Amino acid sequence: MAGKIRKRLAIAAFFSLFTAAYQPLFAEESGSDGWRHGLAMHGEPALPLNFKALPQVNPEAPKGGTLVMGEGGGFDSLNPFSTRGRASAWITPLTVETLMARAWDEPFSVYGLLAESVRTDAERTYAEFTLRENARFANGSPVTPEDVIWSFHALAEAHPRYLTAHKKVAGVRITGPRSLRFDFTAPDRELPLILGLRPILSQADWQGRDLTASGMTAPLGSGPYRVDSVDPGRSITFRKRADWWAKDLPVMRGMHNLDEIRVEYFTDSSVMFEAFKAGALDVYREHQAARWRSGYDFTRVTSGQVVKSEIPHQRPAMMTGLVFNTRRPLFADVRLRQALIESFGFEFINQTLNGGTEPRAGSWFYNSDLAMPPGPASPQTENLLAPFAKDLPADVLGDLRLPASDGSEANRAGLRRAMALLEDAGWQVQDGELRNADGIPFRFEILLPMGNAEIRAAATIWARSLSRLGITAQIQAVDDAQMTARLRDFDFDMTTLLRANSLSPGNEQVLYWGSANADAPGSRNVAGVKSPAVDALITQMLTATTPDDFRETVRALDRVLMAGRYVIPLWFADRSRLAHDSGLGYPADRLPVYGDAAGFLPDLWWRNR
């Protein structure tokens, strides 16, 4: 089978080169170089220049009131731009703004926020922004081109998540009293949008302070809220700014309606749920399908104080799973990774924890048109992968669907397939323990954050199955500080991964999978992927000029990532389940295509009077 697949790749390579040699050349139609109110990744943004509000908001939403939310884990820093410590995830979205604002009802479009306009060329070799004259930080100081340029450089030095885009910029310069221009090292369709979504900080606020250090001083932002009070590790309260400069902008109309937002932190999700039942929290995002069906019969629900809302979405499935650290010699062998995937009895675990209701994410872009279709690869995918035949797993063009068990805890067929792969890789059971040719036992640690009860339960069930193969899997739950440090230093064998992909994947894929980031401390390439095919497909995806080419390239990337067996996928929800105080409202008749994701809660919600 492997030989046939490699032959197909070789044939595809020949025809790919042949057709490319005789492909007619067409000059790309030039786009306008004029100033614009928004940009889209492909085509035009949906909203016209004079739009009144984003389509997913209620422009007449009531203002005022308080919202109390719960969050798992804790925090020991208010600086979200450093790799040190763990900052509250709400600092940036509530207090800091960007040049452009994301429209969550479109695959990837942005509209002016701090910037009143943007311009670029058809090839997207540069991006120029003009700031709004009235854009102000919370202390009343104006947002200047100097602040934007300083933020661009300082963020790249402080955190690797900002470094990839930074490397793609050849230079940045001020072009007017309120304008600046980024010139790129190469054409990049997404880079103008990425730069438009970079946080903008006050240069003066950071004089004498280290952006790379953790600390309990919040950054000065220009956003709708300020940090009002902090109980380190336990709670943080944000207060709406009466002087927020952008409150009347169309792109912000109907958003950020609440006067106060308090976030309470819990190390145990069951304790958080009990707090919600008791009325200490206003909203609870339910991840357990079984409890959603049968666990909401407490007084606040039956009395009508709490209502249950399901928020559907059309975005790719959130990939939740257990990720291999391929930097470790044990998991460098794809056969061992596939063996552990075979041993994972998903159907039994799903039935035990979720009543069997939750679907499994079959790939990284599952639940969307960007996912690799079921079955063997398409001719288009064969052509895209042909140049990398020698670097890819032999079955990359075959049917890569995940193995299905019979639903029993024993999962005998899956364990037999796993043992065959392990033996092929040189492992044998000796005295009840699986060992390699050097006598080294097969033992590894599953690193989990404290409070992740569902993932821990799944890992515990799986560990029992592994013991029948002679494998020892030790589950280690650590606090936030240890989790951050160990992930930063790649000090783990296997850990949990939650990876959200969008309907318009772009430069973030370099952070997730790029070879150059695989060994950078704090990198989001958690698995340590180093694949020429992945690098090339991401580059081709970023330069695709038509929706069809873009879709086919993402599907090929999806296939290569699944063939690499970097993760054991768990379940996902095709809807969000929110139980909330009945006094809270949201625009249920105009839900964004991304559903309950960034920009939804608390952004679009309000408190009924």
DAJOHU-V228532 format. One record per residue. SS is DSSP state (H for helix, E for strand, - for the rest). PSI is psi in degrees with one decimal (999 if undefined). D_CENTER is the distance of its C-alpha to the mean C-alpha in Angstrom with 1 decimal. Layout:
BEGIN
ss=SS psi=PSI d_center=D_CENTER
ss=SS psi=PSI d_center=D_CENTER
END
This chain:
BEGIN
ss=- psi=-45.3 d_center=35.3
ss=H psi=-39.4 d_center=33.5
ss=H psi=-40.5 d_center=36.4
ss=H psi=-40.6 d_center=36.1
ss=H psi=-41.7 d_center=32.5
ss=H psi=-34.5 d_center=33.1
ss=H psi=-41.6 d_center=36.1
ss=H psi=-39.0 d_center=34.0
ss=H psi=-40.0 d_center=31.7
ss=H psi=-42.3 d_center=34.7
ss=H psi=-42.9 d_center=36.3
ss=H psi=-37.1 d_center=33.1
ss=H psi=-43.3 d_center=33.1
ss=H psi=-49.6 d_center=36.7
ss=H psi=-30.2 d_center=36.3
ss=H psi=-44.7 d_center=33.2
ss=H psi=-39.7 d_center=35.3
ss=H psi=-48.5 d_center=38.4
ss=H psi=-33.3 d_center=36.8
ss=H psi=-35.3 d_center=35.1
ss=H psi=-28.7 d_center=38.5
ss=- psi=10.5 d_center=40.1
ss=- psi=125.4 d_center=37.3
ss=- psi=149.2 d_center=38.8
ss=- psi=131.7 d_center=37.4
ss=- psi=138.3 d_center=36.5
ss=- psi=129.4 d_center=35.9
ss=- psi=136.6 d_center=32.7
ss=- psi=129.3 d_center=33.5
ss=- psi=139.8 d_center=33.1
ss=- psi=175.1 d_center=31.1
ss=- psi=140.1 d_center=32.4
ss=- psi=9.1 d_center=32.2
ss=- psi=165.7 d_center=32.8
ss=- psi=142.6 d_center=30.8
ss=E psi=157.7 d_center=28.3
ss=- psi=-13.2 d_center=26.7
ss=E psi=170.2 d_center=23.3
ss=E psi=151.0 d_center=21.6
ss=E psi=154.0 d_center=19.7
ss=- psi=-45.4 d_center=18.0
ss=- psi=134.9 d_center=20.7
ss=- psi=-150.1 d_center=23.9
ss=- psi=149.4 d_center=24.6
ss=- psi=151.2 d_center=22.7
ss=- psi=-28.7 d_center=24.0
ss=- psi=140.7 d_center=25.6
ss=- psi=173.6 d_center=28.9
ss=- psi=-39.7 d_center=30.0
ss=- psi=30.4 d_center=31.7
ss=- psi=151.0 d_center=29.1
ss=- psi=-31.4 d_center=29.7
ss=- psi=161.8 d_center=26.3
ss=- psi=147.7 d_center=22.9
ss=- psi=-20.2 d_center=23.5
ss=- psi=3.6 d_center=21.3
ss=- psi=163.2 d_center=23.2
ss=- psi=102.6 d_center=26.6
ss=- psi=-21.9 d_center=28.5
ss=- psi=21.9 d_center=31.1
ss=- psi=138.4 d_center=29.0
ss=- psi=151.3 d_center=31.1
ss=- psi=147.7 d_center=30.5
ss=- psi=177.4 d_center=30.8
ss=- psi=174.7 d_center=30.3
ss=E psi=147.0 d_center=28.1
ss=E psi=130.3 d_center=24.9
ss=E psi=119.8 d_center=24.3
ss=E psi=159.0 d_center=20.9
ss=E psi=149.4 d_center=20.1
ss=E psi=140.1 d_center=17.4
ss=E psi=149.9 d_center=17.2
ss=- psi=-139.1 d_center=18.3
ss=- psi=-167.0 d_center=19.8
ss=- psi=149.0 d_center=19.8
ss=- psi=18.6 d_center=22.3
ss=E psi=153.5 d_center=21.5
ss=- psi=12.9 d_center=21.1
ss=- psi=99.7 d_center=19.8
ss=- psi=1.8 d_center=16.0
ss=- psi=9.3 d_center=16.7
ss=- psi=151.5 d_center=18.1
ss=- psi=-7.6 d_center=17.1
ss=- psi=136.2 d_center=20.0
ss=- psi=177.5 d_center=19.9
ss=- psi=113.9 d_center=17.3
ss=E psi=156.0 d_center=17.2
ss=- psi=131.9 d_center=16.7
ss=- psi=-10.1 d_center=13.3
ss=H psi=-5.9 d_center=15.5
ss=H psi=-52.8 d_center=17.4
ss=H psi=-53.3 d_center=15.5
ss=H psi=-24.1 d_center=14.9
ss=H psi=-24.0 d_center=18.4
ss=H psi=-16.4 d_center=20.5
ss=- psi=143.9 d_center=19.3
ss=- psi=172.3 d_center=19.3
ss=E psi=169.2 d_center=18.5
ss=- psi=-40.3 d_center=20.9
ss=E psi=158.3 d_center=19.3
ss=E psi=139.9 d_center=17.6
ss=E psi=139.5 d_center=15.0
ss=- psi=107.0 d_center=16.7
ss=- psi=4.4 d_center=14.4
ss=- psi=8.2 d_center=17.2
ss=- psi=151.8 d_center=16.9
ss=- psi=-50.1 d_center=14.6
ss=- psi=92.9 d_center=14.4
ss=E psi=148.8 d_center=17.3
ss=E psi=149.2 d_center=18.1
ss=E psi=153.9 d_center=21.3
ss=E psi=133.2 d_center=23.2
ss=- psi=-89.8 d_center=22.7
ss=- psi=-32.6 d_center=24.2
ss=E psi=133.9 d_center=25.3
ss=E psi=-22.1 d_center=27.8
ss=E psi=163.2 d_center=27.6
ss=E psi=150.7 d_center=26.1
ss=E psi=153.0 d_center=27.6
ss=- psi=179.7 d_center=27.0
ss=- psi=176.0 d_center=28.8
ss=- psi=-35.4 d_center=28.5
ss=- psi=-12.0 d_center=27.2
ss=- psi=60.8 d_center=24.8
ss=- psi=-6.0 d_center=26.4
ss=E psi=168.2 d_center=26.1
ss=E psi=131.4 d_center=24.8
ss=E psi=135.3 d_center=27.2
ss=E psi=143.3 d_center=26.5
ss=E psi=123.5 d_center=29.2
ss=E psi=151.2 d_center=28.5
ss=- psi=141.3 d_center=29.9
ss=- psi=-29.6 d_center=33.2
ss=- psi=8.8 d_center=32.5
ss=- psi=126.3 d_center=29.1
ss=E psi=144.7 d_center=29.6
ss=- psi=170.9 d_center=28.0
ss=- psi=-19.7 d_center=28.8
ss=- psi=5.6 d_center=32.0
ss=- psi=-6.7 d_center=33.3
ss=- psi=145.8 d_center=33.0
ss=E psi=150.5 d_center=31.9
ss=- psi=122.6 d_center=28.7
ss=- psi=162.5 d_center=30.1
ss=H psi=-33.4 d_center=29.2
ss=H psi=-37.5 d_center=29.9
ss=H psi=-41.2 d_center=27.2
ss=H psi=-45.4 d_center=24.7
ss=H psi=-42.4 d_center=25.9
ss=H psi=-44.3 d_center=26.0
ss=H psi=-42.6 d_center=22.4
ss=H psi=-46.5 d_center=21.3
ss=H psi=-43.4 d_center=23.2
ss=H psi=-39.8 d_center=22.8
ss=H psi=-37.5 d_center=19.0
ss=H psi=-31.1 d_center=19.1
ss=H psi=-27.5 d_center=21.6
ss=H psi=-33.0 d_center=19.8
ss=- psi=134.0 d_center=16.3
ss=H psi=-18.3 d_center=15.2
ss=H psi=-21.3 d_center=11.9
ss=H psi=-2.9 d_center=14.5
ss=H psi=-36.1 d_center=16.9
ss=H psi=-48.2 d_center=16.0
ss=H psi=-36.6 d_center=16.7
ss=H psi=-41.2 d_center=19.7
ss=H psi=-20.1 d_center=21.2
ss=- psi=-0.4 d_center=21.2
ss=E psi=120.4 d_center=23.4
ss=E psi=-32.3 d_center=27.1
ss=E psi=157.3 d_center=28.3
ss=E psi=137.2 d_center=27.9
ss=E psi=154.8 d_center=31.0
ss=E psi=132.0 d_center=32.4
ss=E psi=-2.9 d_center=34.1
ss=E psi=177.8 d_center=35.6
ss=- psi=-32.0 d_center=36.0
ss=- psi=18.6 d_center=32.6
ss=E psi=155.1 d_center=30.9
ss=E psi=158.6 d_center=29.3
ss=E psi=134.5 d_center=28.3
ss=E psi=125.3 d_center=25.7
ss=E psi=135.2 d_center=27.2
ss=E psi=156.0 d_center=25.0
ss=- psi=-24.3 d_center=26.0
ss=- psi=156.6 d_center=25.4
ss=- psi=139.7 d_center=24.5
ss=- psi=113.4 d_center=20.9
ss=- psi=-31.1 d_center=20.0
ss=- psi=-23.1 d_center=16.6
ss=H psi=-38.4 d_center=17.7
ss=H psi=-36.3 d_center=19.7
ss=H psi=-40.6 d_center=16.7
ss=H psi=-45.8 d_center=14.6
ss=H psi=-34.6 d_center=17.6
ss=H psi=-18.5 d_center=18.1
ss=- psi=11.2 d_center=14.9
ss=- psi=136.8 d_center=15.8
ss=E psi=140.7 d_center=17.1
ss=- psi=119.8 d_center=20.8
ss=- psi=163.5 d_center=22.8
ss=- psi=120.6 d_center=26.6
ss=- psi=-41.7 d_center=28.3
ss=H psi=-35.3 d_center=31.2
ss=H psi=-27.1 d_center=29.2
ss=H psi=6.0 d_center=28.2
ss=- psi=126.1 d_center=31.7
ss=- psi=3.0 d_center=32.8
ss=- psi=154.3 d_center=29.4
ss=- psi=113.6 d_center=27.0
ss=- psi=-21.4 d_center=23.4
ss=- psi=-8.0 d_center=22.4
ss=- psi=147.4 d_center=24.0
ss=- psi=160.4 d_center=22.8
ss=- psi=168.2 d_center=25.0
ss=- psi=24.6 d_center=25.8
ss=- psi=120.8 d_center=26.5
ss=- psi=146.6 d_center=23.9
ss=- psi=151.2 d_center=23.4
ss=- psi=118.9 d_center=25.5
ss=- psi=-178.7 d_center=23.4
ss=- psi=7.0 d_center=24.5
ss=- psi=-177.6 d_center=22.4
ss=- psi=-19.1 d_center=23.8
ss=E psi=160.1 d_center=24.0
ss=E psi=154.8 d_center=25.3
ss=E psi=121.3 d_center=25.1
ss=E psi=-43.9 d_center=28.3
ss=E psi=153.6 d_center=28.6
ss=E psi=132.8 d_center=26.9
ss=E psi=97.3 d_center=27.8
ss=- psi=126.4 d_center=26.0
ss=- psi=-12.9 d_center=23.7
ss=- psi=-42.9 d_center=24.8
ss=E psi=157.0 d_center=24.3
ss=E psi=135.8 d_center=23.6
ss=E psi=131.7 d_center=25.1
ss=E psi=137.5 d_center=24.3
ss=E psi=132.9 d_center=27.2
ss=E psi=137.1 d_center=27.2
ss=- psi=120.8 d_center=29.0
ss=- psi=-25.0 d_center=32.1
ss=- psi=21.0 d_center=32.3
ss=- psi=121.2 d_center=28.8
ss=- psi=-27.8 d_center=29.6
ss=- psi=10.9 d_center=27.1
ss=- psi=-22.8 d_center=28.0
ss=- psi=5.1 d_center=30.1
ss=- psi=140.9 d_center=27.9
ss=H psi=-36.0 d_center=27.2
ss=H psi=-13.2 d_center=23.5
ss=H psi=-3.7 d_center=23.5
ss=- psi=133.7 d_center=26.2
ss=- psi=6.6 d_center=25.7
ss=- psi=161.1 d_center=22.7
ss=- psi=60.2 d_center=22.7
ss=- psi=-16.6 d_center=25.8
ss=- psi=143.3 d_center=26.1
ss=- psi=-34.6 d_center=28.4
ss=E psi=136.7 d_center=26.9
ss=E psi=122.0 d_center=23.6
ss=E psi=133.6 d_center=23.9
ss=E psi=119.3 d_center=21.2
ss=E psi=138.1 d_center=22.8
ss=E psi=141.2 d_center=21.3
ss=E psi=136.3 d_center=22.2
ss=- psi=-11.4 d_center=22.1
ss=- psi=124.5 d_center=22.8
ss=H psi=-29.3 d_center=21.2
ss=H psi=-35.1 d_center=24.7
ss=H psi=-37.7 d_center=26.2
ss=H psi=-42.2 d_center=23.6
ss=H psi=-40.2 d_center=24.7
ss=H psi=-36.6 d_center=28.3
ss=H psi=-39.1 d_center=27.8
ss=H psi=-44.3 d_center=26.5
ss=H psi=-35.9 d_center=29.5
ss=- psi=-7.3 d_center=31.8
ss=- psi=6.9 d_center=30.7
ss=- psi=-18.0 d_center=29.1
ss=- psi=149.3 d_center=25.7
ss=- psi=-19.5 d_center=25.5
ss=E psi=145.4 d_center=22.3
ss=E psi=124.9 d_center=20.8
ss=E psi=111.4 d_center=17.6
ss=E psi=123.5 d_center=19.1
ss=- psi=-8.0 d_center=17.2
ss=- psi=109.9 d_center=20.5
ss=H psi=-37.8 d_center=22.0
ss=H psi=-42.5 d_center=25.4
ss=H psi=-33.7 d_center=25.6
ss=H psi=-36.0 d_center=24.6
ss=H psi=-38.6 d_center=27.6
ss=H psi=-5.2 d_center=30.1
ss=- psi=11.6 d_center=29.2
ss=- psi=53.3 d_center=29.5
ss=- psi=21.0 d_center=33.2
ss=- psi=171.2 d_center=33.6
ss=H psi=-43.6 d_center=35.8
ss=H psi=-27.3 d_center=33.4
ss=H psi=-50.2 d_center=32.2
ss=H psi=-25.8 d_center=35.8
ss=- psi=-8.5 d_center=37.1
ss=- psi=1.1 d_center=34.6
ss=- psi=-26.9 d_center=33.1
ss=E psi=136.8 d_center=29.7
ss=E psi=155.4 d_center=28.4
ss=E psi=127.4 d_center=25.7
ss=E psi=136.2 d_center=23.4
ss=E psi=127.8 d_center=21.2
ss=E psi=102.0 d_center=18.6
ss=E psi=162.5 d_center=18.0
ss=- psi=164.3 d_center=15.2
ss=- psi=22.6 d_center=15.1
ss=- psi=163.7 d_center=11.5
ss=- psi=148.6 d_center=10.4
ss=- psi=141.0 d_center=10.5
ss=- psi=116.2 d_center=7.8
ss=E psi=107.0 d_center=8.8
ss=E psi=125.6 d_center=10.6
ss=E psi=-173.6 d_center=13.1
ss=E psi=118.6 d_center=15.3
ss=E psi=139.3 d_center=14.6
ss=E psi=140.8 d_center=17.7
ss=- psi=97.5 d_center=18.5
ss=- psi=-3.0 d_center=20.4
ss=- psi=-24.6 d_center=21.9
ss=- psi=134.3 d_center=24.1
ss=H psi=-34.4 d_center=27.2
ss=H psi=-39.3 d_center=27.0
ss=H psi=14.6 d_center=23.7
ss=- psi=-20.2 d_center=24.5
ss=- psi=117.1 d_center=26.5
ss=H psi=-25.1 d_center=24.6
ss=H psi=-38.5 d_center=27.4
ss=H psi=-37.1 d_center=26.7
ss=H psi=-42.9 d_center=23.0
ss=H psi=-35.9 d_center=24.3
ss=H psi=-42.5 d_center=26.9
ss=H psi=-32.6 d_center=24.6
ss=H psi=-41.7 d_center=22.6
ss=H psi=-33.0 d_center=26.1
ss=H psi=-12.8 d_center=27.0
ss=- psi=107.0 d_center=24.2
ss=- psi=79.6 d_center=25.9
ss=H psi=-43.6 d_center=23.1
ss=H psi=-42.3 d_center=25.6
ss=H psi=-44.0 d_center=27.5
ss=H psi=-41.8 d_center=24.6
ss=H psi=-40.6 d_center=23.1
ss=H psi=-41.6 d_center=26.7
ss=H psi=-42.7 d_center=27.3
ss=H psi=-29.7 d_center=24.3
ss=H psi=6.0 d_center=23.4
ss=- psi=15.9 d_center=26.8
ss=- psi=12.2 d_center=25.5
ss=- psi=-21.6 d_center=23.8
ss=- psi=133.9 d_center=20.1
ss=E psi=161.4 d_center=19.2
ss=E psi=138.8 d_center=17.6
ss=- psi=111.7 d_center=14.6
ss=- psi=-10.0 d_center=16.8
ss=- psi=179.5 d_center=14.4
ss=- psi=-22.1 d_center=10.9
ss=- psi=26.1 d_center=11.5
ss=- psi=150.6 d_center=13.9
ss=- psi=17.6 d_center=15.2
ss=- psi=169.1 d_center=15.2
ss=- psi=-8.3 d_center=17.7
ss=- psi=-8.7 d_center=15.6
ss=- psi=148.2 d_center=15.9
ss=- psi=132.5 d_center=18.8
ss=- psi=154.8 d_center=21.9
ss=- psi=154.6 d_center=23.6
ss=- psi=-169.2 d_center=26.5
ss=- psi=164.1 d_center=27.4
ss=- psi=149.9 d_center=25.9
ss=- psi=162.0 d_center=27.1
ss=H psi=-35.7 d_center=29.6
ss=H psi=-41.9 d_center=27.0
ss=H psi=-39.4 d_center=24.6
ss=H psi=-43.8 d_center=27.7
ss=H psi=-41.1 d_center=28.6
ss=H psi=-33.3 d_center=25.2
ss=H psi=-10.5 d_center=25.3
ss=H psi=-42.4 d_center=29.0
ss=H psi=-10.6 d_center=29.0
ss=H psi=20.5 d_center=27.0
ss=H psi=-43.2 d_center=29.1
ss=H psi=-16.7 d_center=30.3
ss=H psi=-4.5 d_center=26.9
ss=- psi=154.8 d_center=25.2
ss=- psi=147.1 d_center=25.9
ss=- psi=-27.0 d_center=29.1
ss=- psi=19.0 d_center=27.6
ss=- psi=-28.1 d_center=24.7
ss=- psi=-1.2 d_center=26.6
ss=- psi=-165.4 d_center=27.5
ss=- psi=111.8 d_center=26.2
ss=- psi=22.1 d_center=23.1
ss=- psi=148.8 d_center=22.7
ss=- psi=147.0 d_center=22.0
ss=- psi=143.6 d_center=25.2
ss=- psi=135.4 d_center=26.5
ss=- psi=177.1 d_center=28.8
ss=- psi=2.9 d_center=31.9
ss=- psi=-4.6 d_center=30.4
ss=- psi=158.3 d_center=32.7
ss=- psi=-30.9 d_center=31.9
ss=- psi=-40.9 d_center=34.0
ss=- psi=51.0 d_center=31.9
ss=H psi=-42.0 d_center=34.8
ss=H psi=-41.9 d_center=33.9
ss=H psi=-41.2 d_center=30.5
ss=H psi=-33.8 d_center=32.0
ss=H psi=-43.0 d_center=34.7
ss=H psi=-38.1 d_center=32.3
ss=H psi=-44.6 d_center=30.4
ss=H psi=-36.9 d_center=33.8
ss=H psi=-41.3 d_center=34.9
ss=H psi=-39.8 d_center=31.9
ss=H psi=-42.7 d_center=32.5
ss=H psi=-38.1 d_center=36.2
ss=H psi=-30.0 d_center=35.5
ss=- psi=3.2 d_center=33.6
ss=- psi=18.6 d_center=36.6
ss=- psi=140.3 d_center=35.9
ss=E psi=150.1 d_center=38.7
ss=E psi=124.8 d_center=39.4
ss=E psi=118.8 d_center=42.0
ss=- psi=40.8 d_center=43.5
ss=- psi=3.6 d_center=40.6
ss=E psi=136.9 d_center=37.9
ss=E psi=128.0 d_center=35.9
ss=E psi=154.1 d_center=36.8
ss=- psi=-173.0 d_center=36.6
ss=- psi=-23.8 d_center=39.7
ss=- psi=4.1 d_center=39.8
ss=- psi=8.9 d_center=39.9
ss=- psi=126.5 d_center=36.5
ss=E psi=153.2 d_center=35.0
ss=- psi=96.3 d_center=31.6
ss=E psi=141.0 d_center=29.9
ss=E psi=163.5 d_center=26.4
ss=E psi=138.4 d_center=24.4
ss=E psi=109.9 d_center=21.3
ss=E psi=123.4 d_center=19.6
ss=E psi=150.2 d_center=18.1
ss=E psi=149.5 d_center=17.6
ss=- psi=143.7 d_center=20.4
ss=- psi=-7.1 d_center=20.1
ss=- psi=74.4 d_center=17.9
ss=H psi=-39.5 d_center=20.8
ss=H psi=-46.2 d_center=19.5
ss=H psi=-38.5 d_center=17.9
ss=H psi=-39.9 d_center=21.0
ss=H psi=-43.0 d_center=23.3
ss=H psi=-43.2 d_center=21.8
ss=H psi=-35.0 d_center=22.1
ss=H psi=-44.0 d_center=25.7
ss=H psi=-43.7 d_center=26.8
ss=H psi=-39.6 d_center=25.5
ss=H psi=-35.3 d_center=27.3
ss=H psi=-39.2 d_center=30.5
ss=H psi=-41.1 d_center=30.2
ss=H psi=-32.3 d_center=29.7
ss=H psi=-26.9 d_center=32.8
ss=- psi=-15.5 d_center=34.8
ss=- psi=-0.8 d_center=33.9
ss=- psi=15.7 d_center=35.0
ss=- psi=136.7 d_center=31.5
ss=E psi=117.9 d_center=30.8
ss=E psi=115.5 d_center=27.2
ss=E psi=126.9 d_center=27.2
ss=E psi=125.5 d_center=24.5
ss=E psi=113.7 d_center=24.0
ss=E psi=129.7 d_center=22.3
ss=E psi=163.4 d_center=22.1
ss=- psi=176.5 d_center=21.7
ss=H psi=-42.6 d_center=18.9
ss=H psi=-43.9 d_center=20.9
ss=H psi=-39.5 d_center=21.5
ss=H psi=-45.9 d_center=18.0
ss=H psi=-45.7 d_center=16.8
ss=H psi=-42.3 d_center=19.8
ss=H psi=-36.2 d_center=19.7
ss=H psi=-40.2 d_center=16.1
ss=H psi=-38.7 d_center=17.1
ss=- psi=5.5 d_center=20.2
ss=- psi=37.1 d_center=18.8
ss=- psi=68.0 d_center=21.5
ss=- psi=157.5 d_center=20.5
ss=- psi=-47.9 d_center=21.4
ss=E psi=145.5 d_center=18.7
ss=E psi=174.9 d_center=16.0
ss=E psi=148.9 d_center=13.5
ss=E psi=130.1 d_center=9.9
ss=E psi=112.1 d_center=7.2
ss=E psi=113.0 d_center=4.4
ss=- psi=123.6 d_center=3.3
ss=- psi=157.2 d_center=5.4
ss=- psi=178.7 d_center=7.8
ss=- psi=-3.3 d_center=11.6
ss=- psi=67.5 d_center=12.0
ss=- psi=147.9 d_center=10.0
ss=- psi=-129.1 d_center=11.6
ss=- psi=-22.5 d_center=12.0
ss=H psi=-22.5 d_center=8.5
ss=H psi=-28.1 d_center=9.6
ss=H psi=-40.9 d_center=12.5
ss=H psi=-38.4 d_center=10.6
ss=H psi=-36.7 d_center=9.0
ss=H psi=-9.0 d_center=12.4
ss=- psi=135.9 d_center=15.1
ss=H psi=-36.5 d_center=18.4
ss=H psi=-23.5 d_center=19.2
ss=H psi=-3.9 d_center=16.3
ss=- psi=-34.1 d_center=17.0
ss=- psi=10.8 d_center=19.6
ss=- psi=124.6 d_center=18.6
ss=- psi=133.1 d_center=18.5
ss=- psi=3.6 d_center=15.2
ss=- psi=149.9 d_center=13.3
ss=- psi=-0.1 d_center=9.8
ss=- psi=71.8 d_center=11.8
ss=- psi=-38.1 d_center=12.5
ss=- psi=-17.0 d_center=14.7
ss=- psi=34.9 d_center=16.7
ss=- psi=130.2 d_center=16.7
ss=- psi=93.3 d_center=19.6
ss=- psi=118.2 d_center=20.4
ss=H psi=-35.1 d_center=22.4
ss=H psi=-44.5 d_center=21.5
ss=H psi=-46.1 d_center=17.7
ss=H psi=-44.9 d_center=18.5
ss=H psi=-40.1 d_center=20.9
ss=H psi=-37.0 d_center=18.9
ss=H psi=-42.7 d_center=16.0
ss=H psi=-43.7 d_center=19.0
ss=H psi=-36.5 d_center=20.6
ss=H psi=-40.7 d_center=17.6
ss=H psi=-21.4 d_center=17.5
ss=H psi=1.7 d_center=21.2
ss=- psi=135.0 d_center=21.6
ss=- psi=-11.3 d_center=23.8
ss=- psi=151.3 d_center=24.0
ss=H psi=-36.3 d_center=21.7
ss=H psi=-46.6 d_center=23.4
ss=H psi=-40.3 d_center=22.9
ss=H psi=-48.2 d_center=19.2
ss=H psi=-45.4 d_center=18.8
ss=H psi=-36.2 d_center=21.0
ss=H psi=-41.3 d_center=19.2
ss=H psi=-38.3 d_center=15.8
ss=H psi=-39.2 d_center=17.7
ss=H psi=-40.7 d_center=19.4
ss=H psi=-43.7 d_center=16.3
ss=H psi=-43.2 d_center=15.0
ss=H psi=-44.0 d_center=18.6
ss=H psi=-40.1 d_center=18.8
ss=H psi=-39.8 d_center=15.7
ss=H psi=-37.6 d_center=17.2
ss=H psi=-26.0 d_center=20.6
ss=- psi=-13.2 d_center=19.5
ss=- psi=57.2 d_center=18.9
ss=- psi=-12.2 d_center=16.3
ss=E psi=150.9 d_center=15.1
ss=E psi=102.8 d_center=17.0
ss=E psi=143.3 d_center=15.1
ss=- psi=-146.5 d_center=15.9
ss=E psi=166.9 d_center=16.0
ss=E psi=165.1 d_center=13.8
ss=- psi=130.2 d_center=15.1
ss=- psi=10.5 d_center=15.8
ss=E psi=156.6 d_center=16.5
ss=E psi=143.0 d_center=15.9
ss=E psi=110.9 d_center=19.0
ss=E psi=120.7 d_center=20.1
ss=E psi=132.0 d_center=23.5
ss=E psi=161.0 d_center=24.7
ss=E psi=134.7 d_center=27.9
ss=- psi=-14.7 d_center=30.0
ss=- psi=-5.7 d_center=30.6
ss=E psi=145.2 d_center=27.1
ss=E psi=158.6 d_center=26.4
ss=- psi=160.0 d_center=23.7
ss=- psi=79.4 d_center=24.2
ss=H psi=-20.7 d_center=24.3
ss=H psi=3.1 d_center=26.1
ss=H psi=52.1 d_center=23.6
ss=- psi=140.0 d_center=20.1
ss=- psi=156.9 d_center=17.4
ss=- psi=-28.2 d_center=16.0
ss=- psi=-8.2 d_center=12.5
ss=- psi=-141.0 d_center=14.4
ss=- psi=74.8 d_center=13.5
ss=- psi=-159.5 d_center=10.2
ss=- psi=139.9 d_center=10.1
ss=- psi=6.7 d_center=13.7
ss=- psi=-62.3 d_center=15.4
ss=- psi=119.8 d_center=16.5
ss=- psi=3.3 d_center=18.5
ss=- psi=-45.4 d_center=18.5
ss=- psi=-3.2 d_center=20.5
ss=- psi=162.8 d_center=22.5
ss=E psi=165.1 d_center=26.0
ss=E psi=120.0 d_center=28.8
ss=- psi=141.8 d_center=31.8
ss=- psi=999 d_center=35.1
END
